[in-house]
Every structure is written in structure tokens, then in C-alpha cells.
Amino acid sequence: MRLIKLKNDHYIIVADSEIKEDDWYYWEITKTIQIAKLDSLNRLPKNSDGSKKITHSTQPLEDVGLGKYDLRFNKIFALDLDEIKELTGEVDVEKKMISPYSVNTQNNVDWCNGYQRGYTQALEDNKEKKYTEEDVIAIVEKSRATGLTAEYIIQSLQPKTEWEVEIVDGKLKLK
């Protein structure tokens, strides 16, 4: 199974399970979510064409028939966004703002708003500084040893958007 980050607040888990009619799947070629319907030749998407069945999502995908915006979890299991972010090491600014000394005062609200704005600005100011010194050393050593292309090196330094995962005792774990 693979965990895939689609957006900052939307992750899915895909598996090589058989895709049946009305299952949700992720088509890796176009990086889109689709619902499985029979085509004109009565065929469904197959894993071999880059289609992976969606088993879990942090956002509901299924319209339960009560209106255009009435999405619920039915066949797909819900994932907790906070757990996913913790698992992948993503920083949650709002959680960082919580102080053990928090009190509901205007000063505290001002401090939290200032902290969030400052933290967000720091991330924005440093977005061009994508790689640590350790990242660069590791990829240069690997490229010398294996003759990797520049494109591969750049791609390998990009932030991860996919992780191999497994469910152990009902809890999601990185492999």
C-alpha cells in the first residue's frame, strides 16, 4: 500500500486490489481520482494500466445521493489528517502555537496570531532553500557511484509525496 499526498490537506492510500465497478481509484498517469465505470467494451480499469484502488482518504469522496455536496465515507475508510502529518513529519503550525501557559486573553490571541504569521513567513522566506547539506552530500555520493542523471538527482531531492505504508494492529506505519 502507498500513502499519496494530493494536497496539503488531502492524502489517500492506494492498493493493488482489484478495482470493481463504483470503486474509487487513483490513475497514476494523470494523477487524478476517478470512479470506476464500465467502458464501451464492458471493461474496468486494471492495476496494470496505472490504476490503483483507493482504500483510505483524509477527505470523503463518495456522494451518498443526498445532494451534490453531501460527501461521506462509505466504501473508503477515513484517515485522520493529524495522524498522517505526524507520520510523515509534516509540521502543524497551529499545534506549535499552543502554549502550556495559554489563557484566553487578547494578549494570548495576539501572540498566537503573530507566531503563526511569523512561522508562515519564515517558511515562505526559506522555500528556495530546499535541501540540507546532508541531502546534497548523499546524492552527490550516490551519483558518483551509479552515474545518475541530473534529472534523477533533482527529482530525488524533491519533497516526498508518496510513502510505502502498512497497517499494523489497526495503526498506519511507514515501511
MODELLER restraints for C-alpha pairs under 7 A, 6 or more apart:
rsr = mdl.restraints
at = mdl.atoms
rsr.add(forms.Gaussian(group=physical.xy_distance, feature=features.Distance(at['CA:1:A'], at['CA:13:A']), mean=6.56, stdev=0.5))
rsr.add(forms.Gaussian(group=physical.xy_distance, feature=features.Distance(at['CA:1:A'], at['CA:14:A']), mean=5.68, stdev=0.5))
rsr.add(forms.Gaussian(group=physical.xy_distance, feature=features.Distance(at['CA:1:A'], at['CA:15:A']), mean=4.73, stdev=0.5))
rsr.add(forms.Gaussian(group=physical.xy_distance, feature=features.Distance(at['CA:1:A'], at['CA:164:A']), mean=6.00, stdev=0.5))
rsr.add(forms.Gaussian(group=physical.xy_distance, feature=features.Distance(at['CA:1:A'], at['CA:165:A']), mean=5.58, stdev=0.5))
rsr.add(forms.Gaussian(group=physical.xy_distance, feature=features.Distance(at['CA:1:A'], at['CA:166:A']), mean=6.33, stdev=0.5))
rsr.add(forms.Gaussian(group=physical.xy_distance, feature=features.Distance(at['CA:2:A'], at['CA:13:A']), mean=5.42, stdev=0.5))
rsr.add(forms.Gaussian(group=physical.xy_distance, feature=features.Distance(at['CA:2:A'], at['CA:14:A']), mean=5.42, stdev=0.5))
rsr.add(forms.Gaussian(group=physical.xy_distance, feature=features.Distance(at['CA:2:A'], at['CA:15:A']), mean=6.68, stdev=0.5))
rsr.add(forms.Gaussian(group=physical.xy_distance, feature=features.Distance(at['CA:2:A'], at['CA:162:A']), mean=6.58, stdev=0.5))
rsr.add(forms.Gaussian(group=physical.xy_distance, feature=features.Distance(at['CA:2:A'], at['CA:163:A']), mean=5.55, stdev=0.5))
rsr.add(forms.Gaussian(group=physical.xy_distance, feature=features.Distance(at['CA:2:A'], at['CA:164:A']), mean=4.57, stdev=0.5))
rsr.add(forms.Gaussian(group=physical.xy_distance, feature=features.Distance(at['CA:2:A'], at['CA:165:A']), mean=5.53, stdev=0.5))
rsr.add(forms.Gaussian(group=physical.xy_distance, feature=features.Distance(at['CA:3:A'], at['CA:11:A']), mean=6.81, stdev=0.5))
rsr.add(forms.Gaussian(group=physical.xy_distance, feature=features.Distance(at['CA:3:A'], at['CA:12:A']), mean=5.72, stdev=0.5))
rsr.add(forms.Gaussian(group=physical.xy_distance, feature=features.Distance(at['CA:3:A'], at['CA:13:A']), mean=4.45, stdev=0.5))
rsr.add(forms.Gaussian(group=physical.xy_distance, feature=features.Distance(at['CA:3:A'], at['CA:14:A']), mean=6.65, stdev=0.5))
rsr.add(forms.Gaussian(group=physical.xy_distance, feature=features.Distance(at['CA:3:A'], at['CA:162:A']), mean=5.50, stdev=0.5))
rsr.add(forms.Gaussian(group=physical.xy_distance, feature=features.Distance(at['CA:3:A'], at['CA:163:A']), mean=5.13, stdev=0.5))
rsr.add(forms.Gaussian(group=physical.xy_distance, feature=features.Distance(at['CA:3:A'], at['CA:164:A']), mean=6.30, stdev=0.5))
rsr.add(forms.Gaussian(group=physical.xy_distance, feature=features.Distance(at['CA:3:A'], at['CA:165:A']), mean=6.35, stdev=0.5))
rsr.add(forms.Gaussian(group=physical.xy_distance, feature=features.Distance(at['CA:4:A'], at['CA:11:A']), mean=5.52, stdev=0.5))
rsr.add(forms.Gaussian(group=physical.xy_distance, feature=features.Distance(at['CA:4:A'], at['CA:12:A']), mean=5.33, stdev=0.5))
rsr.add(forms.Gaussian(group=physical.xy_distance, feature=features.Distance(at['CA:4:A'], at['CA:13:A']), mean=6.19, stdev=0.5))
rsr.add(forms.Gaussian(group=physical.xy_distance, feature=features.Distance(at['CA:4:A'], at['CA:161:A']), mean=5.76, stdev=0.5))
rsr.add(forms.Gaussian(group=physical.xy_distance, feature=features.Distance(at['CA:4:A'], at['CA:162:A']), mean=4.54, stdev=0.5))
rsr.add(forms.Gaussian(group=physical.xy_distance, feature=features.Distance(at['CA:4:A'], at['CA:163:A']), mean=6.71, stdev=0.5))
rsr.add(forms.Gaussian(group=physical.xy_distance, feature=features.Distance(at['CA:5:A'], at['CA:11:A']), mean=4.50, stdev=0.5))
rsr.add(forms.Gaussian(group=physical.xy_distance, feature=features.Distance(at['CA:5:A'], at['CA:12:A']), mean=6.70, stdev=0.5))
rsr.add(forms.Gaussian(group=physical.xy_distance, feature=features.Distance(at['CA:5:A'], at['CA:161:A']), mean=4.96, stdev=0.5))
rsr.add(forms.Gaussian(group=physical.xy_distance, feature=features.Distance(at['CA:5:A'], at['CA:162:A']), mean=6.32, stdev=0.5))
rsr.add(forms.Gaussian(group=physical.xy_distance, feature=features.Distance(at['CA:9:A'], at['CA:81:A']), mean=6.91, stdev=0.5))
rsr.add(forms.Gaussian(group=physical.xy_distance, feature=features.Distance(at['CA:10:A'], at['CA:58:A']), mean=5.50, stdev=0.5))
rsr.add(forms.Gaussian(group=physical.xy_distance, feature=features.Distance(at['CA:10:A'], at['CA:59:A']), mean=6.18, stdev=0.5))
rsr.add(forms.Gaussian(group=physical.xy_distance, feature=features.Distance(at['CA:11:A'], at['CA:57:A']), mean=5.73, stdev=0.5))
rsr.add(forms.Gaussian(group=physical.xy_distance, feature=features.Distance(at['CA:11:A'], at['CA:58:A']), mean=5.50, stdev=0.5))
rsr.add(forms.Gaussian(group=physical.xy_distance, feature=features.Distance(at['CA:12:A'], at['CA:54:A']), mean=6.69, stdev=0.5))
rsr.add(forms.Gaussian(group=physical.xy_distance, feature=features.Distance(at['CA:12:A'], at['CA:56:A']), mean=5.50, stdev=0.5))
rsr.add(forms.Gaussian(group=physical.xy_distance, feature=features.Distance(at['CA:12:A'], at['CA:57:A']), mean=4.26, stdev=0.5))
rsr.add(forms.Gaussian(group=physical.xy_distance, feature=features.Distance(at['CA:12:A'], at['CA:58:A']), mean=6.52, stdev=0.5))
rsr.add(forms.Gaussian(group=physical.xy_distance, feature=features.Distance(at['CA:13:A'], at['CA:54:A']), mean=5.81, stdev=0.5))
rsr.add(forms.Gaussian(group=physical.xy_distance, feature=features.Distance(at['CA:13:A'], at['CA:55:A']), mean=5.73, stdev=0.5))
rsr.add(forms.Gaussian(group=physical.xy_distance, feature=features.Distance(at['CA:13:A'], at['CA:56:A']), mean=4.99, stdev=0.5))
rsr.add(forms.Gaussian(group=physical.xy_distance, feature=features.Distance(at['CA:13:A'], at['CA:57:A']), mean=6.37, stdev=0.5))
rsr.add(forms.Gaussian(group=physical.xy_distance, feature=features.Distance(at['CA:14:A'], at['CA:52:A']), mean=5.58, stdev=0.5))
rsr.add(forms.Gaussian(group=physical.xy_distance, feature=features.Distance(at['CA:14:A'], at['CA:53:A']), mean=5.34, stdev=0.5))
rsr.add(forms.Gaussian(group=physical.xy_distance, feature=features.Distance(at['CA:14:A'], at['CA:54:A']), mean=4.44, stdev=0.5))
rsr.add(forms.Gaussian(group=physical.xy_distance, feature=features.Distance(at['CA:14:A'], at['CA:55:A']), mean=5.74, stdev=0.5))
rsr.add(forms.Gaussian(group=physical.xy_distance, feature=features.Distance(at['CA:15:A'], at['CA:52:A']), mean=5.67, stdev=0.5))
rsr.add(forms.Gaussian(group=physical.xy_distance, feature=features.Distance(at['CA:15:A'], at['CA:53:A']), mean=5.43, stdev=0.5))
rsr.add(forms.Gaussian(group=physical.xy_distance, feature=features.Distance(at['CA:15:A'], at['CA:54:A']), mean=6.57, stdev=0.5))
rsr.add(forms.Gaussian(group=physical.xy_distance, feature=features.Distance(at['CA:15:A'], at['CA:55:A']), mean=6.88, stdev=0.5))
rsr.add(forms.Gaussian(group=physical.xy_distance, feature=features.Distance(at['CA:16:A'], at['CA:47:A']), mean=6.16, stdev=0.5))
rsr.add(forms.Gaussian(group=physical.xy_distance, feature=features.Distance(at['CA:16:A'], at['CA:52:A']), mean=5.61, stdev=0.5))
rsr.add(forms.Gaussian(group=physical.xy_distance, feature=features.Distance(at['CA:16:A'], at['CA:53:A']), mean=6.36, stdev=0.5))
rsr.add(forms.Gaussian(group=physical.xy_distance, feature=features.Distance(at['CA:17:A'], at['CA:53:A']), mean=6.05, stdev=0.5))
rsr.add(forms.Gaussian(group=physical.xy_distance, feature=features.Distance(at['CA:19:A'], at['CA:45:A']), mean=6.64, stdev=0.5))
rsr.add(forms.Gaussian(group=physical.xy_distance, feature=features.Distance(at['CA:19:A'], at['CA:46:A']), mean=6.72, stdev=0.5))
rsr.add(forms.Gaussian(group=physical.xy_distance, feature=features.Distance(at['CA:19:A'], at['CA:53:A']), mean=5.79, stdev=0.5))
rsr.add(forms.Gaussian(group=physical.xy_distance, feature=features.Distance(at['CA:20:A'], at['CA:36:A']), mean=6.70, stdev=0.5))
rsr.add(forms.Gaussian(group=physical.xy_distance, feature=features.Distance(at['CA:20:A'], at['CA:44:A']), mean=6.97, stdev=0.5))
rsr.add(forms.Gaussian(group=physical.xy_distance, feature=features.Distance(at['CA:21:A'], at['CA:36:A']), mean=5.06, stdev=0.5))
rsr.add(forms.Gaussian(group=physical.xy_distance, feature=features.Distance(at['CA:21:A'], at['CA:37:A']), mean=5.41, stdev=0.5))
rsr.add(forms.Gaussian(group=physical.xy_distance, feature=features.Distance(at['CA:21:A'], at['CA:38:A']), mean=6.90, stdev=0.5))
rsr.add(forms.Gaussian(group=physical.xy_distance, feature=features.Distance(at['CA:21:A'], at['CA:44:A']), mean=6.93, stdev=0.5))
rsr.add(forms.Gaussian(group=physical.xy_distance, feature=features.Distance(at['CA:22:A'], at['CA:35:A']), mean=5.69, stdev=0.5))
rsr.add(forms.Gaussian(group=physical.xy_distance, feature=features.Distance(at['CA:22:A'], at['CA:36:A']), mean=4.96, stdev=0.5))
rsr.add(forms.Gaussian(group=physical.xy_distance, feature=features.Distance(at['CA:22:A'], at['CA:37:A']), mean=6.18, stdev=0.5))
rsr.add(forms.Gaussian(group=physical.xy_distance, feature=features.Distance(at['CA:23:A'], at['CA:35:A']), mean=5.72, stdev=0.5))
rsr.add(forms.Gaussian(group=physical.xy_distance, feature=features.Distance(at['CA:23:A'], at['CA:36:A']), mean=5.39, stdev=0.5))
rsr.add(forms.Gaussian(group=physical.xy_distance, feature=features.Distance(at['CA:24:A'], at['CA:33:A']), mean=6.94, stdev=0.5))
rsr.add(forms.Gaussian(group=physical.xy_distance, feature=features.Distance(at['CA:24:A'], at['CA:34:A']), mean=5.76, stdev=0.5))
rsr.add(forms.Gaussian(group=physical.xy_distance, feature=features.Distance(at['CA:24:A'], at['CA:35:A']), mean=4.47, stdev=0.5))
rsr.add(forms.Gaussian(group=physical.xy_distance, feature=features.Distance(at['CA:24:A'], at['CA:36:A']), mean=6.17, stdev=0.5))
rsr.add(forms.Gaussian(group=physical.xy_distance, feature=features.Distance(at['CA:24:A'], at['CA:53:A']), mean=6.17, stdev=0.5))
rsr.add(forms.Gaussian(group=physical.xy_distance, feature=features.Distance(at['CA:24:A'], at['CA:54:A']), mean=5.60, stdev=0.5))
rsr.add(forms.Gaussian(group=physical.xy_distance, feature=features.Distance(at['CA:25:A'], at['CA:33:A']), mean=5.76, stdev=0.5))
rsr.add(forms.Gaussian(group=physical.xy_distance, feature=features.Distance(at['CA:25:A'], at['CA:34:A']), mean=5.50, stdev=0.5))
rsr.add(forms.Gaussian(group=physical.xy_distance, feature=features.Distance(at['CA:25:A'], at['CA:35:A']), mean=6.14, stdev=0.5))
rsr.add(forms.Gaussian(group=physical.xy_distance, feature=features.Distance(at['CA:25:A'], at['CA:36:A']), mean=6.94, stdev=0.5))
rsr.add(forms.Gaussian(group=physical.xy_distance, feature=features.Distance(at['CA:25:A'], at['CA:51:A']), mean=6.26, stdev=0.5))
rsr.add(forms.Gaussian(group=physical.xy_distance, feature=features.Distance(at['CA:25:A'], at['CA:52:A']), mean=5.35, stdev=0.5))
rsr.add(forms.Gaussian(group=physical.xy_distance, feature=features.Distance(at['CA:25:A'], at['CA:53:A']), mean=4.25, stdev=0.5))
rsr.add(forms.Gaussian(group=physical.xy_distance, feature=features.Distance(at['CA:25:A'], at['CA:54:A']), mean=4.92, stdev=0.5))
rsr.add(forms.Gaussian(group=physical.xy_distance, feature=features.Distance(at['CA:26:A'], at['CA:32:A']), mean=5.71, stdev=0.5))
rsr.add(forms.Gaussian(group=physical.xy_distance, feature=features.Distance(at['CA:26:A'], at['CA:33:A']), mean=4.60, stdev=0.5))
rsr.add(forms.Gaussian(group=physical.xy_distance, feature=features.Distance(at['CA:26:A'], at['CA:34:A']), mean=6.34, stdev=0.5))
rsr.add(forms.Gaussian(group=physical.xy_distance, feature=features.Distance(at['CA:26:A'], at['CA:51:A']), mean=5.62, stdev=0.5))
rsr.add(forms.Gaussian(group=physical.xy_distance, feature=features.Distance(at['CA:26:A'], at['CA:52:A']), mean=5.22, stdev=0.5))
rsr.add(forms.Gaussian(group=physical.xy_distance, feature=features.Distance(at['CA:26:A'], at['CA:53:A']), mean=6.34, stdev=0.5))
rsr.add(forms.Gaussian(group=physical.xy_distance, feature=features.Distance(at['CA:26:A'], at['CA:54:A']), mean=6.40, stdev=0.5))
rsr.add(forms.Gaussian(group=physical.xy_distance, feature=features.Distance(at['CA:27:A'], at['CA:33:A']), mean=6.39, stdev=0.5))
rsr.add(forms.Gaussian(group=physical.xy_distance, feature=features.Distance(at['CA:27:A'], at['CA:50:A']), mean=5.72, stdev=0.5))
rsr.add(forms.Gaussian(group=physical.xy_distance, feature=features.Distance(at['CA:27:A'], at['CA:51:A']), mean=4.44, stdev=0.5))
rsr.add(forms.Gaussian(group=physical.xy_distance, feature=features.Distance(at['CA:27:A'], at['CA:52:A']), mean=6.46, stdev=0.5))
rsr.add(forms.Gaussian(group=physical.xy_distance, feature=features.Distance(at['CA:28:A'], at['CA:50:A']), mean=5.19, stdev=0.5))
rsr.add(forms.Gaussian(group=physical.xy_distance, feature=features.Distance(at['CA:28:A'], at['CA:51:A']), mean=6.18, stdev=0.5))
rsr.add(forms.Gaussian(group=physical.xy_distance, feature=features.Distance(at['CA:29:A'], at['CA:50:A']), mean=6.33, stdev=0.5))
rsr.add(forms.Gaussian(group=physical.xy_distance, feature=features.Distance(at['CA:36:A'], at['CA:44:A']), mean=6.32, stdev=0.5))
rsr.add(forms.Gaussian(group=physical.xy_distance, feature=features.Distance(at['CA:36:A'], at['CA:45:A']), mean=6.70, stdev=0.5))
rsr.add(forms.Gaussian(group=physical.xy_distance, feature=features.Distance(at['CA:37:A'], at['CA:44:A']), mean=6.27, stdev=0.5))
rsr.add(forms.Gaussian(group=physical.xy_distance, feature=features.Distance(at['CA:38:A'], at['CA:44:A']), mean=5.21, stdev=0.5))
rsr.add(forms.Gaussian(group=physical.xy_distance, feature=features.Distance(at['CA:45:A'], at['CA:51:A']), mean=6.27, stdev=0.5))
rsr.add(forms.Gaussian(group=physical.xy_distance, feature=features.Distance(at['CA:55:A'], at['CA:76:A']), mean=5.15, stdev=0.5))
rsr.add(forms.Gaussian(group=physical.xy_distance, feature=features.Distance(at['CA:55:A'], at['CA:77:A']), mean=6.26, stdev=0.5))
rsr.add(forms.Gaussian(group=physical.xy_distance, feature=features.Distance(at['CA:56:A'], at['CA:76:A']), mean=5.15, stdev=0.5))
rsr.add(forms.Gaussian(group=physical.xy_distance, feature=features.Distance(at['CA:56:A'], at['CA:77:A']), mean=4.52, stdev=0.5))
rsr.add(forms.Gaussian(group=physical.xy_distance, feature=features.Distance(at['CA:56:A'], at['CA:78:A']), mean=5.67, stdev=0.5))
rsr.add(forms.Gaussian(group=physical.xy_distance, feature=features.Distance(at['CA:56:A'], at['CA:79:A']), mean=6.16, stdev=0.5))
rsr.add(forms.Gaussian(group=physical.xy_distance, feature=features.Distance(at['CA:57:A'], at['CA:76:A']), mean=6.80, stdev=0.5))
rsr.add(forms.Gaussian(group=physical.xy_distance, feature=features.Distance(at['CA:57:A'], at['CA:77:A']), mean=6.44, stdev=0.5))
rsr.add(forms.Gaussian(group=physical.xy_distance, feature=features.Distance(at['CA:57:A'], at['CA:78:A']), mean=5.38, stdev=0.5))
rsr.add(forms.Gaussian(group=physical.xy_distance, feature=features.Distance(at['CA:57:A'], at['CA:79:A']), mean=5.37, stdev=0.5))
rsr.add(forms.Gaussian(group=physical.xy_distance, feature=features.Distance(at['CA:58:A'], at['CA:78:A']), mean=5.68, stdev=0.5))
rsr.add(forms.Gaussian(group=physical.xy_distance, feature=features.Distance(at['CA:58:A'], at['CA:79:A']), mean=4.54, stdev=0.5))
rsr.add(forms.Gaussian(group=physical.xy_distance, feature=features.Distance(at['CA:58:A'], at['CA:80:A']), mean=6.00, stdev=0.5))
rsr.add(forms.Gaussian(group=physical.xy_distance, feature=features.Distance(at['CA:58:A'], at['CA:81:A']), mean=5.80, stdev=0.5))
rsr.add(forms.Gaussian(group=physical.xy_distance, feature=features.Distance(at['CA:60:A'], at['CA:71:A']), mean=5.70, stdev=0.5))
rsr.add(forms.Gaussian(group=physical.xy_distance, feature=features.Distance(at['CA:60:A'], at['CA:72:A']), mean=5.07, stdev=0.5))
rsr.add(forms.Gaussian(group=physical.xy_distance, feature=features.Distance(at['CA:60:A'], at['CA:73:A']), mean=5.12, stdev=0.5))
rsr.add(forms.Gaussian(group=physical.xy_distance, feature=features.Distance(at['CA:61:A'], at['CA:71:A']), mean=6.07, stdev=0.5))
rsr.add(forms.Gaussian(group=physical.xy_distance, feature=features.Distance(at['CA:61:A'], at['CA:72:A']), mean=6.71, stdev=0.5))
rsr.add(forms.Gaussian(group=physical.xy_distance, feature=features.Distance(at['CA:61:A'], at['CA:73:A']), mean=6.89, stdev=0.5))
rsr.add(forms.Gaussian(group=physical.xy_distance, feature=features.Distance(at['CA:62:A'], at['CA:71:A']), mean=5.23, stdev=0.5))
rsr.add(forms.Gaussian(group=physical.xy_distance, feature=features.Distance(at['CA:62:A'], at['CA:72:A']), mean=5.56, stdev=0.5))
rsr.add(forms.Gaussian(group=physical.xy_distance, feature=features.Distance(at['CA:62:A'], at['CA:73:A']), mean=6.23, stdev=0.5))
rsr.add(forms.Gaussian(group=physical.xy_distance, feature=features.Distance(at['CA:62:A'], at['CA:74:A']), mean=6.65, stdev=0.5))
rsr.add(forms.Gaussian(group=physical.xy_distance, feature=features.Distance(at['CA:63:A'], at['CA:70:A']), mean=5.81, stdev=0.5))
rsr.add(forms.Gaussian(group=physical.xy_distance, feature=features.Distance(at['CA:63:A'], at['CA:71:A']), mean=4.57, stdev=0.5))
rsr.add(forms.Gaussian(group=physical.xy_distance, feature=features.Distance(at['CA:63:A'], at['CA:72:A']), mean=6.45, stdev=0.5))
rsr.add(forms.Gaussian(group=physical.xy_distance, feature=features.Distance(at['CA:64:A'], at['CA:70:A']), mean=6.54, stdev=0.5))
rsr.add(forms.Gaussian(group=physical.xy_distance, feature=features.Distance(at['CA:64:A'], at['CA:71:A']), mean=6.26, stdev=0.5))
rsr.add(forms.Gaussian(group=physical.xy_distance, feature=features.Distance(at['CA:64:A'], at['CA:72:A']), mean=6.51, stdev=0.5))
rsr.add(forms.Gaussian(group=physical.xy_distance, feature=features.Distance(at['CA:93:A'], at['CA:116:A']), mean=6.50, stdev=0.5))
rsr.add(forms.Gaussian(group=physical.xy_distance, feature=features.Distance(at['CA:97:A'], at['CA:112:A']), mean=5.86, stdev=0.5))
rsr.add(forms.Gaussian(group=physical.xy_distance, feature=features.Distance(at['CA:97:A'], at['CA:115:A']), mean=6.67, stdev=0.5))
rsr.add(forms.Gaussian(group=physical.xy_distance, feature=features.Distance(at['CA:97:A'], at['CA:116:A']), mean=6.94, stdev=0.5))
rsr.add(forms.Gaussian(group=physical.xy_distance, feature=features.Distance(at['CA:102:A'], at['CA:108:A']), mean=6.65, stdev=0.5))
rsr.add(forms.Gaussian(group=physical.xy_distance, feature=features.Distance(at['CA:139:A'], at['CA:153:A']), mean=6.59, stdev=0.5))
rsr.add(forms.Gaussian(group=physical.xy_distance, feature=features.Distance(at['CA:163:A'], at['CA:174:A']), mean=6.95, stdev=0.5))
rsr.add(forms.Gaussian(group=physical.xy_distance, feature=features.Distance(at['CA:164:A'], at['CA:174:A']), mean=6.07, stdev=0.5))
rsr.add(forms.Gaussian(group=physical.xy_distance, feature=features.Distance(at['CA:164:A'], at['CA:175:A']), mean=5.56, stdev=0.5))
rsr.add(forms.Gaussian(group=physical.xy_distance, feature=features.Distance(at['CA:165:A'], at['CA:172:A']), mean=6.78, stdev=0.5))
rsr.add(forms.Gaussian(group=physical.xy_distance, feature=features.Distance(at['CA:165:A'], at['CA:173:A']), mean=5.58, stdev=0.5))
rsr.add(forms.Gaussian(group=physical.xy_distance, feature=features.Distance(at['CA:165:A'], at['CA:174:A']), mean=4.48, stdev=0.5))
rsr.add(forms.Gaussian(group=physical.xy_distance, feature=features.Distance(at['CA:165:A'], at['CA:175:A']), mean=5.16, stdev=0.5))
rsr.add(forms.Gaussian(group=physical.xy_distance, feature=features.Distance(at['CA:166:A'], at['CA:172:A']), mean=5.87, stdev=0.5))
rsr.add(forms.Gaussian(group=physical.xy_distance, feature=features.Distance(at['CA:166:A'], at['CA:173:A']), mean=5.43, stdev=0.5))
rsr.add(forms.Gaussian(group=physical.xy_distance, feature=features.Distance(at['CA:166:A'], at['CA:174:A']), mean=6.44, stdev=0.5))
rsr.add(forms.Gaussian(group=physical.xy_distance, feature=features.Distance(at['CA:166:A'], at['CA:175:A']), mean=6.47, stdev=0.5))
rsr.add(forms.Gaussian(group=physical.xy_distance, feature=features.Distance(at['CA:167:A'], at['CA:173:A']), mean=6.00, stdev=0.5))
